């Protein structure tokens, strides 16, 4: 199947709309931007001088678990909901719109990889996620690559068990995650396994990042024992490749939601702020960039839902569509981030303005798993062949 034969409205029906609207209402009530500011940006010295991790609301996370959000991508056979990706990205867009500090996005991404791995072991861990366990991917090497041949973790046999050594880098929301889905080299093969945070020999080294709504770490494996039933696949590269379109689309949905908040906040500011006895939005130099941002965000949103629907339907070009969505969302996020700061004038550059919270989340998402230039290069390689060929 190709994307030309996808269902109407990208398969976004009443159930998907209800989930999105519920998420928006829930987050409007429990995490308005004023609450977010107090939570993560009350003390700039704590973050940038003392290197402390920004706070997050674990009580809010428990409520999200009770709503069943961690189990949305888990198949029904493993105790989850088995929801459409087209509906999941609607929820994630609201997560981005509210810049929610939580491990939900990383948990969804880990679930996609477990689903792609298949099998009894993967299903067991997916059931744990459906029950509320948080998870994250630990797949990236020291260069920042997540390619199939990129891996700084090795596995060897010891006393009838597999032992992991090395490190996974740039692990998202590592301090919030209970489970790490990681890959390791074992001889000529690359295995995929799940390691609980409390396992012997697991050590986290905090990375300094500017995004105040999440954390990042290097995950060290100091001779970490892994039982045979916790190795979910001996073909990690294939499982990761099958899950990658869903991962890209999910990050792109977060980007779109974040960009939408920036656009709406800037429009409201332009309506209310007066210059030369006129609202700021009266001037073409303000109106035109905001219209351009709106079009860029709507274009990215369309590509996100198109790609999500193509994945749901098993379209043959789903991977390319996911790269298009991530590229467009990254460009839209970069454009409105720049304009939102500039059009808020002097206040836009300050710590007291809420703009920087979304600016930094967007910037992090743009780079995560490849920015717009990277995605277009990969698309070019796929569609017209390598440039240096």
CORCOR-V171322 format. One record per residue. N is the residue number from 1. RES is the residue in one small letter. PHI is phi in degrees with one decimal (none if undefined). OMEGA is omega in radians with two decimals (* if undefined). BURIAL is + if it has 24 or more other ideal C-beta (glycine too) atoms within 12 Angstrom, else -. Layout:
n=(N N)
res=(RES RES)
phi=(PHI PHI)
omega=(OMEGA OMEGA)
burial=(BURIAL BURIAL)
//
This chain:
n=(1 2 3 4 5 6 7 8 9 10 11 12 13 14 15 16 17 18 19 20 21 22 23 24 25 26 27 28 29 30 31 32 33 34 35 36 37 38 39 40 41 42 43 44 45 46 47 48 49 50 51 52 53 54 55 56 57 58 59 60 61 62 63 64 65 66 67 68 69 70 71 72 73 74 75 76 77 78 79 80 81 82 83 84 85 86 87 88 89 90 91 92 93 94 95 96 97 98 99 100 101 102 103 104 105 106 107 108 109 110 111 112 113 114 115 116 117 118 119 120 121 122 123 124 125 126 127 128 129 130 131 132 133 134 135 136 137 138 139 140 141 142 143 144 145 146 147 148 149 150 151 152 153 154 155 156 157 158 159 160 161 162 163 164 165 166 167 168 169 170 171 172 173 174 175 176 177 178 179 180 181 182 183 184 185 186 187 188 189 190 191 192 193 194 195 196 197 198 199 200 201 202 203 204 205 206 207 208 209 210 211 212 213 214 215 216 217 218 219 220 221 222 223 224 225 226 227 228 229 230 231 232 233 234 235 236 237 238 239 240 241 242 243 244 245 246 247 248 249 250 251 252 253 254 255 256 257 258 259 260 261 262 263 264 265 266 267 268 269 270 271 272 273 274 275 276 277 278 279 280 281 282 283 284 285 286 287 288 289 290 291 292 293 294 295 296 297 298 299 300 301 302 303 304 305 306 307 308 309 310 311 312 313 314 315 316 317 318 319 320 321 322 323 324 325 326 327 328 329 330 331 332 333 334 335 336 337 338 339 340 341 342 343 344 345 346 347 348 349 350 351 352 353 354 355 356 357 358 359 360 361 362 363 364 365 366 367 368 369 370 371 372 373 374 375 376 377 378 379 380 381 382 383 384 385 386 387 388 389)
res=(x x x x x x x x x x x x x x x x x x x x x x x x x x x x x x x x x x x x x x x x x x x x x x x x x x x x x x x x x x x x x x x x x x x x x x x x x x x x x x x x x x x x x x x x x x x x x x x x x x x x x x x x x x x x x x x x x x x x x x x x x x x x x x x x x x x x x x x x x x x x x x x x x x x x x x x x x x x x x x x x x x x x x x x x x x x x x x x x x x x x x x x x x x x x x x x x x x x x x x x x x x x x x x x x x x x x x x x x x x x x x x x x x x x x x x x x x x x x x x x x x x x x x x x x x x x x x x x x x x x x x x x x x x x x x x x x x x x x x x x x x x x x x x x x x x x x x x x x x x x x x x x x x x x x x x x x x x x x x x x x x x x x x x x x x x x x x x x x x x x x x x x x x x x x x x x x x x x x x x x x x x x x x x x x x x x x x x x x x x x x x x x x x x x x x)
phi=(none -110.3 -64.9 -70.2 -113.2 -81.6 -69.7 -61.6 56.7 59.3 74.2 -89.3 -106.7 -65.1 -65.3 -66.9 -65.7 -64.8 -63.0 -61.1 -67.2 -62.9 -62.1 -63.8 -64.5 -61.6 -75.3 -58.0 -79.1 -98.6 -141.9 -65.3 -62.7 -63.4 -68.3 -60.3 -61.4 -64.3 -67.5 -112.7 -130.9 -73.1 -132.4 -66.8 -63.5 -61.4 -82.0 -97.6 -99.7 -95.2 70.3 -77.2 -75.3 -64.0 -74.7 -142.1 -94.0 -68.2 -64.7 -64.0 -61.7 -61.8 -66.5 -65.1 -63.9 -62.4 -75.0 87.3 -69.2 -69.1 -95.5 -61.2 -89.6 -78.4 -60.2 -60.6 -64.1 -105.0 91.8 -100.5 -94.7 63.5 -75.7 -63.9 -63.8 -61.0 -82.5 -63.3 -67.3 -63.8 -65.9 -64.5 -59.2 -70.0 -59.6 -68.5 -64.2 -105.1 48.6 -70.5 -77.6 -164.8 -91.2 -65.5 -62.8 -66.7 -66.0 -61.9 -63.8 -64.7 -63.5 -58.1 -67.9 -62.8 -61.6 -68.6 -68.8 66.7 92.0 -65.9 -64.8 -63.6 -64.1 -61.6 -72.2 -62.5 -64.0 -61.0 -65.7 -61.0 -81.0 120.9 -71.2 -90.7 -146.5 -152.8 -91.9 -127.8 -123.0 -97.0 -89.8 -67.6 -83.9 91.3 -90.4 -119.7 -63.3 -54.4 -94.7 -100.0 -166.7 -106.7 -111.4 -116.1 -122.2 -138.2 -83.4 -156.2 55.2 77.4 -122.7 -95.1 -120.1 -99.0 -136.8 116.1 -150.6 -107.2 -109.8 54.5 -80.3 -79.3 48.9 -64.1 -78.7 -99.3 -86.1 -95.7 -128.6 -115.6 -93.2 -130.5 -116.6 -151.5 -82.5 -130.9 67.3 -91.2 -110.3 -120.1 -96.4 -118.9 -141.9 -116.0 -122.0 -68.1 -60.2 -85.6 -65.3 -60.2 91.7 -84.6 -140.1 -107.5 -115.9 -65.3 -95.1 -89.3 -129.4 -87.1 -67.6 -83.5 -99.3 -155.1 -123.5 -147.8 -151.5 -95.3 -100.7 -96.7 -111.2 -103.0 53.8 -85.1 -76.6 -127.1 -72.6 -59.3 -72.7 -96.6 -89.8 -89.8 -162.5 -99.6 -128.0 -60.3 -59.6 -67.2 -63.3 -64.0 -62.4 -68.8 -84.2 -59.7 -57.0 -65.3 -63.1 -62.1 -65.6 -66.9 -64.5 -63.9 -64.9 -61.7 -60.1 -62.9 -63.1 -62.2 -64.6 -63.6 -61.5 -60.7 -64.3 -64.4 -64.4 -72.9 -62.4 -62.0 -63.4 -66.4 -73.3 -96.2 -79.6 -107.0 -140.5 55.0 64.2 -133.5 -58.7 -57.3 -69.4 -66.4 -83.9 -61.5 -65.4 -99.5 -62.2 -63.6 -61.9 -69.1 -65.9 -61.7 -65.4 -58.4 -65.9 -65.2 -68.5 -63.4 -63.2 -63.1 -61.3 -60.2 -67.1 -63.5 -69.7 -62.0 -65.1 -61.3 -65.1 -64.0 -68.3 -56.6 -91.1 69.8 -64.7 -69.6 -103.8 -61.7 -63.8 -65.5 -65.0 -65.7 -65.5 -62.1 -64.5 -65.8 -64.4 -65.9 -66.4 -65.4 -64.9 -63.6 -63.8 -65.4 -68.2 -72.2 -62.1 -63.9 -70.1 -65.7 -67.0 -63.7 -78.7 -81.8 67.0 -59.5 -68.3 -63.6 -91.2 -96.1 -65.4 -71.4 -75.7 -76.8 -58.2 -66.3 -62.7 -80.3 -56.3 -71.2 -63.5 -62.2 -60.6 -63.7 -63.5 -59.6 -81.6 -62.5 61.2 107.4 -79.3 -63.9 -64.8 -60.1 -64.3 -68.1 -63.5 -64.0 -62.7 -62.3 -60.4 -74.9 -90.3 -124.7 96.0 -56.4 -64.0 -89.9 -75.1)
omega=(3.04 -3.10 -3.10 -3.06 -3.11 -3.12 -3.13 3.09 3.11 -3.13 -3.12 -3.06 -3.05 -3.13 -3.14 3.11 3.14 3.11 3.13 -3.11 3.08 3.13 -3.12 3.14 -3.13 -3.09 3.03 -3.08 -2.98 3.14 2.99 -3.02 3.10 3.11 3.11 -3.12 3.13 -3.08 -2.97 -3.00 -3.14 -3.04 -3.12 3.14 -3.13 -3.08 -2.96 3.12 -3.10 3.07 3.13 3.06 3.08 -3.10 2.99 -3.02 -3.13 3.07 3.08 3.12 3.12 3.08 3.10 3.07 3.13 3.08 3.08 -3.04 -3.14 -3.10 -3.06 -3.09 -3.14 3.13 3.12 -3.13 3.12 3.09 -3.13 -3.09 -3.09 -3.05 3.08 3.05 3.11 3.08 3.13 -3.13 3.04 3.06 -3.09 3.07 3.09 3.05 3.10 -3.14 3.13 -3.13 -3.01 3.02 -3.11 3.08 -3.06 -3.10 3.13 3.12 3.08 -3.13 3.09 3.13 3.12 -3.12 3.09 3.10 -3.13 3.12 3.14 3.09 -3.06 -3.10 3.12 -3.14 3.13 -3.13 3.07 3.09 3.08 3.12 3.11 3.12 3.04 3.12 3.07 -3.07 3.06 3.12 3.08 -2.96 -2.91 3.13 -3.03 3.12 -3.09 -3.12 3.05 -3.14 -3.10 -3.11 -3.13 -3.13 3.12 3.12 3.11 3.12 3.09 3.12 3.10 3.11 3.10 3.12 3.05 -3.13 -3.12 3.05 3.13 -3.07 2.95 -3.00 3.06 -3.12 -3.03 3.10 -3.07 -3.09 3.08 -3.01 3.05 -3.09 3.08 3.04 -2.98 3.08 -3.12 3.07 3.04 -3.03 3.14 -3.11 3.11 -3.07 3.09 -3.11 3.13 -3.11 3.07 -3.11 -3.10 -3.11 3.13 3.08 3.09 -3.11 -3.14 3.05 -3.04 2.99 3.04 3.08 -3.10 3.13 -3.09 -3.06 3.06 3.04 -3.14 -3.07 2.89 -3.10 -3.12 3.05 -3.14 -3.10 -3.11 3.13 3.12 3.11 -3.09 -3.11 3.12 3.00 -2.97 3.12 3.00 3.11 -3.04 -3.07 -3.14 -3.14 -3.14 -3.14 3.14 -3.13 -2.96 3.11 3.13 3.12 -3.13 -3.11 -3.13 3.08 3.12 3.12 3.07 3.10 -3.12 3.13 3.11 3.13 3.14 3.09 -3.13 3.12 -3.09 3.13 -3.12 3.08 3.13 3.12 -3.13 3.10 -2.98 -3.11 -3.12 3.08 -3.09 3.10 3.08 3.04 -3.12 -3.12 3.10 -3.00 -3.09 3.14 3.07 -3.09 -3.03 3.08 3.14 3.06 3.10 3.11 3.11 -3.13 3.13 3.14 3.12 3.10 3.14 3.14 3.12 3.13 3.11 -3.12 3.07 -3.14 3.14 3.13 3.13 3.08 3.10 -3.05 3.14 -3.13 -3.07 -3.11 -3.07 -3.10 3.11 3.13 3.10 3.10 3.09 -3.13 -3.13 3.12 -3.11 3.14 3.11 3.12 3.13 3.12 3.14 -3.09 -3.09 3.08 3.11 -3.09 -3.09 3.09 -3.09 -3.04 2.98 3.08 -3.07 -3.11 -3.08 -3.12 -2.98 3.08 -3.09 3.10 3.13 -3.04 -3.03 3.12 -3.12 3.06 -3.07 3.08 3.12 -3.12 3.11 3.13 3.14 -3.11 -3.03 3.13 3.03 -3.14 -3.04 -3.14 3.12 -3.11 3.13 3.08 3.10 3.08 3.12 3.11 -3.10 -2.99 -3.10 3.10 3.13 -3.09 -3.09 3.13 *)
burial=(- - + - - + - - - + + + - - - + - - + + - - + + - + + - - + + - + - + + + - + + + - - - - - + - - - - - + + + + + - - + + - + + + - + + + + + + + + + - - + - + + - + + + + + + + + + + + + + + + + + + + + + + + + + + + + + + + + + + + + + - + + + + + + + + + + - + + + + + + + + + + - - - - + - - - - + + + + + - - - - - - + + + + + + + + + + + + + + + + + + + + + + + + + - - - + + + + + + + + - + - + + + + - - + - + + + + + + + + + + + + + - - + + + - - - + + + + + + + + - + + + + + + + + + + + + + + + + + + + + + + + + + + + + + - + + - - + - - - - - - + + - - - - + - - + + - - + + - + + - + + + + + + + + + + + + + + + - + - + + + + + + + + + + + + + + + + + + + + + + + + + + + + - - - + - - - - + + + + + + + + + + + + + + + + + + + + - + + - - + + - - - - - - - - - -)
//
